[in-house]
Structures are given as C-alpha cells and as structure tokens.
Amino acid sequence: MYTSMRYILDDAVKHKYAAIACPAINMETARAEVAAAYEFKAPLIFVIAPKHLNQHARAELMIPMIKTLAEYSPYPVAACLDHGSDFEDVFYAFRHGFSDIMFDGSILPLAENIARTKEVVKLCHDNDMSVEAEIGHVTVASNLSDDTPIHYTDVDEAKYFVESTGVDSVAIAVGTAHGPYPAGYLPQINTTRIREIKEVVGKTPIALHGASGSSDESIIQAVKAGINKINVGTDIMVACRDYCADKLLREPQVHVMQLMIGMENAAKKMVGHWISLSGSAGMGEHFRSEDRFESLCGHKPQKIFY
C-alpha cells in the first residue's frame, strides 16, 4: 500500500510507537526494507536524500520501484524526500512521485526557517502531501568528540515553529547525529527534552534523525518519551558494506547475484532489528490490505550458472 507519511505517523501518535524510516539507494536496499516490514507486519517510510538522488538513486528509477513494492505489500509504505534544503529539491521530488517532503531549513535563522517551511507546506498541502521540517539542527557525527557541546532543540522554539508553519511532523535535535560516530563515541539521547517537546507540540509527530549508533535501550526509551519516527541509515549501509567485504574476502569468486542477495538479507536483518526497537512490529495490521508480496519478493533459491 503506497500512502502518505502523515497517514502512518498519525497512527504512530495514536498508538505510541515509532515508524522506521530507511534510505533506499538501489533495488536490494528497497526490497530488503519492505521485506523486513512485511515480516514484522510494520509500516515503513523510505527516505532518499538529494545527495543520493544526485549520485545514484534517481527518483525516476527508485520511485516506480518503491510504488510497485508498496502495491504488493499489505502494509503501508511512504516515500519521503529527506533533508531537502532548497526549492529545487522539493520540486524534483514533487514531480517524480514522492508521497511526502522533508524540508530542512534548520541551519537558517528561525524566522527564515519558518518562512521557507511555510511555503513548502502550502505547496504540499495543496497537493495532498505531508511535510516534515527540522527545528534545532541535527549535526554530523564525524564532527563530534566527548568534549563537543551538544545542541538540543529549544522547547519554546519547537512549539512556535510547529504552530507557525503547520508542519505535519517535526524533526528535533536531542543528542543524535548523522553518519558514523568516531570510535568509542556513544550518543546520549535526551529523553527529558523529548518529553518536554512532545508536551508542547501535542499530536504533531516528532522524528529522531541520526539514530544509528545509539544503544538499543536509549532508542526504546526515546520511543517511550514520545518519538514517532526514527530515521536510521548508517547502520543499514554499514551492514551491507560489511557483508560484502566479508563475503568477498572469504569467497572472492562469488557470483555477483549471490553477493547482492546476501547483502539484501543483511540489510533486511538490520531493518528488522530497528523495527523491533521502535514498537512498530504488528502495527501494520491497522492498515492491512491485499497481500501479494510473496509473489513479487519471495526468494527462490537456485544454483546460479556462470
């Protein structure tokens, strides 16, 4: 079922869980993520950032494939532009079938972030698309050390931002960061700040970006505090990379198709782990539609001939 992110996140707020949002950069990651959601009976949000769209995963290719996977699954699937920072990104995603937009003006002064976000909200709402925006910039993990001061989203600014823009969900900074952390660094998620923001934004869903690298317990507590969407990318990409590196080291003559199938399974396992942390397992049953998934995505193991 291809649907709006708003549809999924409204249910997450109602039932107090977090939907998992994953990057799809090729067929294998897209299939793996939908397969994990199917196995755990969970809703799923695909997120694709402009840098992925420009470097490799063009929307002209990815969105039709995502829609096909969604149409065969009985559980809801959305596709959101991730961290669009200018109107060119937004228009590209709008033209090529994304269900939703995440506009990130978090590095801008508050007034400018609000003004630009309002423009995106008007465009998208006029065309039945939901919008996520960010208040309080989520930084890059590689820039962090144990001495780096952590910036958290201001509670009053979050309330003002949501009320001023009319966004459908809001990403906040509460201790996580994008990308792989330096060796030995463990992010500390500020669950008190999550609760404070949740209290003032009411039923507006709140999103945790840069969740990879956090402890399992901190993610579980973040969901209990009020997180409704968890963006996880690095852990999935690392699982794919590490599987391929290990497989090629052990079997350098492995057929590339077998390599891709194994990589897909590694990604699926990692996504399943995150779904189990998020509380979203089983929640797809709230939306259940016709199930044709196995006819499209069921693996049929067989020998691959050279």
N, C-alpha and C positions, 0 to 999 in steps of 0.2 A: 504494500500500500504506500504510494508516494503521496506525502501530505506536507502540511506546514509544520515548521518547528513549534509555532505557537500552540498548535493542537496537542503536541507531545508535552510541552512544558506546562501547559495548564493542568494536564493530568498529573505531572510530577509534583506540582504545588499541592494539588488536592490530596494526593496520596503520600506526600512527604518522601519522595525518592529523588534521585538524580539520573537524568538520561545521559548516556555516554555519547560524546561527540568525537569522531575519529577522522583522520585525514585519509583520503583515497587518492593515491598517486598513480595507480595502474589497475589492471584487471584483478591481479592477485590480492591486493590490499582491499579492494572493493568487495570482492567475493568473500574474503576471509571475515570481514567485519559484518556483513549481512549474515553469513553463516553462523557466526558466534551469536548474534542477536536472535537468529532463528532457533538455535539450540537452547538458548536461555529464555526464550519467549519474551524478549525485551524490545522496546522501541529503540531506534538508532538515529543519530544525526551525523551525516557526513559533513566535514568541514574541509574546504580547499582554499588555501591562501593564494593571493595574487602571485607570489613567487613560484608556487607550484604550478599554477596555471600557465605562467610565462615560460618556465623552464622545461616542463614536460607534460603535465596533466591537463591538456587543453580541455576547456569546457565542452567544445564541440564533440569531443570523444567521450569524456567522462560522464557528462550528464545523461545522455541517452542510455549508457550502460547502467548507471545508477537507477534510472527510472525503470529499466527492464527488471533489474534485480528486485526493486521495490514492488513492482506489479506482480511478481511471482511469490512474494512473501506475504503471509497473513498478518504481519506486524508492521507498524508504521515506520517509514523511513523518510527523512527530510534531507535536503542538501543545502547547506548554508555557506555563502561566501565568508571566509574567515579573515578578519582584520583588513577589510577594505579600508584604505586610508584616503582615497580621493574619489571623485565622482566618476572618473573613467573606469575604475574597478567596479563600482556599483552598476554602471550602465552595461558593462560587459556581462556581468553575472545576470542582470535583469534580462538581457536579450537572449541568453543561452540556457534558460530554464531552471536556474536555481530556485528553490522554493522560498528561500529566506536570505536576508542580508545581515552580516555583522559589520557595522561601521565603527572604525576605531579612530576616534579623534582625541585619545587620552593624553597625547603629548602636547596638545594645544591648551591655551588658557581656557578656563572653564566657560566663559561666555562664548568663545568661538566654537568650542566643542559642542555646546548646546545649540548654537545657531546652525551649524552644519548637520548635526544629527537630526534636527527638526526638519530640514529639507529632505533628508533621506527617508525619514518616517513618512512624510507627506506623499512622496513618490511611491513608496512601497505600499502604504495602506490604501492608496487609491487603486492599487492593482492587486489587492488581497495577498500581500506578502508581509511577513512579520520582520521586525528589526531588533537586533541586539546591538547595544553600544557599550562602551567601556568608560568608566569613571575611576580615576586612580590608576596610573599606568603600571601594567604588569611588565616587569623588566626582563632582560636577557640573563639566563642562568650563568653563562660563562663569565659575566662581569662580577659575580658575587664572591665574597670570601666571608669568613667568620666575623670580620671587622666591618663589613659593609652595613650601613644603616638601612633598615627595611622601611619602605614607604607603604602605608596602608591607606585604603580609600577612607576619606573623611565621611562620617555618618551623615552629617547635615548636608554635605555636598551631594551625597548619593540620593538623599530624599529630594533635594531641589532639582537635581538632574532628571530624575525619573518623572517628577511632576511637570517639569518644563518641556520635556521632549516628547512624552507619550510613548516611549520605547516599550517593546513587548517583553524584553528581558535585559538584564544589565550585568556586565562582567565587572568584577571588583578585584582589587589588589589586597590580598590577605596573607602574603608570605611566600607564594609560589612564583616561579619564573619560567620563561620559555627556553626550551632546549636542554641539553645535558649539563648537569651541575659539575663544578670542579670536584675532583676526587675527595671523598670524605665529607662533603658538604651535604647536610640533610635539612631540607626546608622545614620550617616550623609554621604551621598554619594557625592563624589567629582565629580560633573558633568564637571567641568573645566578640570580635569585630563582626564576624558573620552574623551572629545573633542580633547584634545592635542594628546592622543594616537591614536584616530581614524584618525586624520590627517596624522600621520606618517606611519601607517600600511596600509593605502589605503583601498583596497577592502577586506582585511582579516577580517573576522567576529571577534568581541570581545565579551567575555562572562562575565557575572556578576554572581559570585557564592555567596552563603550565603545570598540570597535576603530576606528570611523570616524575619519578624520583622521590616522591613522598612516601612515607611509611603507610602501610595498609591501615593501621589504626587511626592515623591522622585523617585519612580520607573518610573512613566510616564516621568519625566524629564531625567532620565538616558537613557531611550529609545530614546528620542529626541536628546540626546547628542551623541548617536551612538552605544548603546548596541544592540547586535543582538541575544543574547541567555541569558536567565535568568534561573539559577538553583534555584529551590525552593523545599525544602524537609521538613524542620521543621514544617512549617505552616500546611502542609498536614498531617504529622504524629500526630501533636497536635489535629487537627480536628478529626481524627479517635479516638484517645485516649479519648478526652473529650466527644465525642458522646457516646462511650461505657460506660464510667464512669457514665454519667448522666442517660443513659437508665437503667443500672443495679441498680442504686440507686432507680429509680422510679419503675422499674419492675424487681425485682430480679429473677423471674421465666421465663423471656423472653426466647423463643426458640433461640438457638444459630444461626440458619439460619436467623431469623428475625434480630438478632443483627448484623450479618455480612452484610445483605442488607442495614440496616440503616447506618452502618459505611461506606459502599461503597458510599452511597448517600451524606454523609457528606464530604467525600474526593472529590467527583465529584463537589460539590458546591464550595469548596475551589479552586480547579483547574480552574473552570470556572471564578472565581474572578480574578485569576492571568492572565488568557488568556485575559480578558477584559482590564487589565492594560498594557499588553505587546504590544498591537496593532496588534496581530496576528489573531484576530477574522475575519473570512471571507477569510483569506489568503490561506487557504487550497484549495480554488477553483482554484488557479493557477495550482494545480496538479491533480484535480479530476479524479477519475477512477470509476470502477463499485462499486455500493453501495449495500452491503449485510449485513450491520451492524445490523439492527433491527432483522434479522433472527437469529443472534447469541446472541446479548446482550440486546434485549428488555425484560424488566422485565414483567412477567405475574403474577400479584398479586393473591394470593390464600391463603386460610387458611392452616396453617401447622399443621398437626395432630401429636400428641405425640404417 
